[in-house]
């Protein structure tokens, strides 16, 4: 059972090892937002509709029977060509819908679970963890504009200076983050802090020297 949907392959972990012991110094992850699931469901629904819409066309393709169903007959070859052409039209329609939905509702991700052991902070471990997880996202998934994060206003400068993130005004915060933002703002207000949402920009993530 994994009720929180935690996946090890989304994390990058910093560790320390010696002949006597090993420990985790920190970790970070980028996880897909719930909006991605809705987008994928929309794509599946739209592509399923194509199949239903093609039922009448399916009936127009006469399935050969009897001796006409033998592979070397003219009737069978015509049927095979028509069926292949129809499958290709369906494939192209699916791909068109997929591109359209992805354009209108792009995948969104959240940089989260950024943590460094208090005893090892101030050594650049957090910076390197975030740099690596962002670089992996760019290399394998997509641009940094897809990536959002929630942090305190007092630490927003760290994300802006090191990685080019910018604060997102409330009206432009993704809908899929709204509940998380509301809950976070309520909790942080109790301790006299302010929560902000930030979005990645087309910043080149360079290796730290």
C-alpha positions as CSV (number, residue, x, y, z in Angstrom):
1,X,0.0,0.0,0.0
2,X,1.3,3.5,-0.9
3,X,-1.5,5.9,0.0
4,X,0.6,9.0,-0.6
5,X,1.8,8.0,-4.0
6,X,5.5,8.2,-3.0
7,X,7.9,7.0,-5.7
8,X,11.6,6.5,-5.0
9,X,12.5,7.3,-8.6
10,X,11.3,10.9,-8.2
11,X,13.7,11.6,-5.4
12,X,17.4,12.6,-5.4
13,X,19.0,11.8,-2.1
14,X,22.3,13.1,-0.7
15,X,24.1,10.6,1.6
16,X,27.2,10.1,3.6
17,X,29.0,6.8,4.1
18,X,32.0,5.6,6.0
19,X,33.4,2.3,7.1
20,X,31.3,2.5,10.3
21,X,28.0,4.1,9.2
22,X,25.9,5.7,6.5
23,X,23.3,8.4,6.7
24,X,20.9,10.4,4.6
25,X,21.9,14.1,4.5
26,X,18.9,15.4,2.5
27,X,16.6,14.8,-0.4
28,X,14.4,16.6,-3.0
29,X,11.8,15.5,-5.5
30,X,9.7,16.9,-8.3
31,X,6.2,15.3,-8.4
32,X,3.4,15.6,-10.9
33,X,0.4,17.6,-9.9
34,X,-3.1,16.2,-9.8
35,X,-4.0,18.2,-12.9
36,X,-1.9,15.8,-14.9
37,X,-4.3,13.0,-14.1
38,X,-7.2,15.0,-15.2
39,X,-5.5,15.9,-18.4
40,X,-4.7,12.2,-19.1
41,X,-8.3,11.2,-18.4
42,X,-9.4,13.9,-20.8
43,X,-7.1,12.5,-23.5
44,X,-8.4,9.0,-22.9
45,X,-12.0,10.1,-23.1
46,X,-11.5,12.1,-26.3
47,X,-9.7,9.3,-28.0
48,X,-12.3,6.7,-26.9
49,X,-14.9,8.9,-28.5
50,X,-13.1,8.5,-31.8
51,X,-13.6,4.8,-31.7
52,X,-17.3,5.2,-31.0
53,X,-17.7,7.8,-33.8
54,X,-16.1,5.3,-36.2
55,X,-18.6,2.6,-35.6
56,X,-20.6,3.5,-38.7
57,X,-17.5,3.6,-40.7
58,X,-16.5,0.2,-39.3
59,X,-19.8,-1.3,-40.6
60,X,-19.1,0.1,-44.0
61,X,-16.0,-2.2,-44.2
62,X,-17.4,-5.5,-45.3
63,X,-15.8,-8.4,-43.5
64,X,-15.2,-11.2,-46.0
65,X,-16.7,-14.6,-45.1
66,X,-16.4,-18.1,-46.5
67,X,-13.8,-18.6,-49.2
68,X,-13.5,-14.8,-49.5
69,X,-11.8,-14.7,-46.1
70,X,-8.8,-16.6,-47.4
71,X,-5.7,-14.3,-47.4
72,X,-5.0,-14.6,-51.1
73,X,-8.4,-13.5,-52.3
74,X,-9.2,-10.1,-53.7
75,X,-12.0,-9.5,-51.2
76,X,-9.6,-10.3,-48.2
77,X,-6.9,-7.9,-49.5
78,X,-9.4,-5.1,-50.0
79,X,-10.7,-5.7,-46.5
80,X,-7.2,-5.6,-45.1
81,X,-6.3,-2.4,-46.9
82,X,-9.5,-0.7,-45.7
83,X,-9.0,-1.8,-42.1
84,X,-5.4,-0.7,-42.1
85,X,-6.3,2.7,-43.5
86,X,-9.0,3.1,-40.8
87,X,-6.6,2.2,-38.0
88,X,-4.2,4.8,-39.3
89,X,-6.9,7.5,-39.5
90,X,-7.8,6.7,-35.9
91,X,-4.1,6.9,-34.8
92,X,-3.8,10.3,-36.5
93,X,-7.0,11.5,-34.8
94,X,-5.8,10.3,-31.4
95,X,-2.4,12.1,-31.9
96,X,-4.1,15.3,-33.0
97,X,-6.3,15.3,-29.9
98,X,-3.4,14.4,-27.6
99,X,-1.4,17.4,-28.9
100,X,-4.3,19.7,-28.6
101,X,-5.1,18.7,-25.0
102,X,-1.5,18.9,-24.0
103,X,-1.2,22.3,-25.5
104,X,-4.4,23.6,-23.8
105,X,-3.6,21.8,-20.4
106,X,0.2,21.4,-20.1
107,X,1.6,19.0,-17.5
108,X,2.5,20.7,-14.3
109,X,4.9,19.6,-11.6
110,X,5.8,20.6,-8.0
111,X,9.3,20.8,-6.5
112,X,8.7,19.4,-3.0
113,X,10.2,17.5,-0.1
114,X,13.4,19.6,-0.2
115,X,15.1,18.8,3.1
116,X,18.6,18.8,4.5
117,X,19.7,17.5,7.9
118,X,20.1,20.6,10.2
119,X,23.6,19.4,11.2
120,X,24.7,19.6,7.6
121,X,23.1,22.8,6.4
122,X,25.1,25.7,5.0
123,X,27.4,23.4,3.0
124,X,25.6,23.7,-0.4
125,X,23.9,20.3,-0.1
126,X,20.4,21.8,-0.6
127,X,21.5,23.8,-3.6
128,X,23.1,20.8,-5.3
129,X,20.0,18.6,-4.6
130,X,17.6,21.2,-6.1
131,X,20.0,21.8,-9.1
132,X,20.2,18.1,-9.9
133,X,16.5,17.4,-9.6
134,X,15.7,20.4,-11.8
135,X,18.3,19.4,-14.3
136,X,16.9,15.8,-14.4
137,X,13.4,17.3,-15.0
138,X,14.7,19.4,-17.9
139,X,16.6,16.5,-19.4
140,X,13.8,13.9,-19.2
141,X,10.4,15.6,-18.9
142,X,10.2,19.3,-20.0
143,X,10.9,23.0,-19.4
144,X,11.2,24.6,-16.0
145,X,8.1,26.6,-16.6
146,X,6.2,23.4,-15.8
147,X,7.6,23.4,-12.3
148,X,6.1,25.2,-9.3
149,X,6.9,25.3,-5.6
150,X,5.6,26.5,-2.3
151,X,7.9,28.2,0.2
152,X,8.1,30.9,2.8
153,X,8.6,34.4,1.7
154,X,11.8,34.5,3.7
155,X,13.3,31.7,1.6
156,X,12.0,32.8,-1.8
157,X,15.1,34.8,-2.6
158,X,17.1,31.5,-2.4
159,X,15.1,29.9,-5.1
160,X,15.1,33.1,-7.2
161,X,18.8,33.8,-7.0
162,X,20.0,30.2,-7.4
163,X,17.5,28.8,-9.9
164,X,15.5,31.7,-11.4
165,X,12.1,31.0,-9.8
166,X,9.7,33.9,-9.6
167,X,6.8,34.5,-7.3
168,X,3.4,33.8,-8.9
169,X,0.6,36.3,-8.1
170,X,-2.4,34.6,-6.4
171,X,-4.7,34.9,-9.5
172,X,-2.2,32.9,-11.6
173,X,-1.6,30.0,-9.1
174,X,-2.5,26.7,-10.8
175,X,-6.0,25.5,-9.8
176,X,-4.5,22.1,-8.8
177,X,-2.5,23.8,-6.1
178,X,-5.3,25.9,-4.7
179,X,-6.2,23.7,-1.8
180,X,-2.6,23.1,-0.9
181,X,-1.9,26.9,-1.0
182,X,-5.0,27.7,1.1
183,X,-4.0,25.2,3.8
184,X,-0.4,26.3,3.7
185,X,-1.3,29.9,4.1
186,X,-3.5,29.1,7.1
187,X,-0.8,27.2,8.8
188,X,2.0,29.7,8.1
189,X,-0.2,32.6,9.3
190,X,-0.4,30.9,12.7
191,X,3.3,31.3,13.1
192,X,3.5,34.8,11.6
193,X,5.0,33.7,8.3
194,X,3.9,34.1,4.7
195,X,3.6,31.4,2.1
196,X,4.3,32.1,-1.6
197,X,4.0,30.1,-4.8
198,X,6.9,30.3,-7.3
199,X,7.3,29.2,-10.9
200,X,10.4,28.1,-12.7
201,X,11.7,30.0,-15.7
202,X,13.9,29.2,-18.6
203,X,17.1,29.4,-16.6
204,X,20.1,27.3,-17.5
205,X,20.9,25.1,-14.5
206,X,24.6,25.1,-14.4
207,X,26.8,22.8,-12.3
208,X,28.0,24.3,-9.1
209,X,31.8,24.8,-8.9
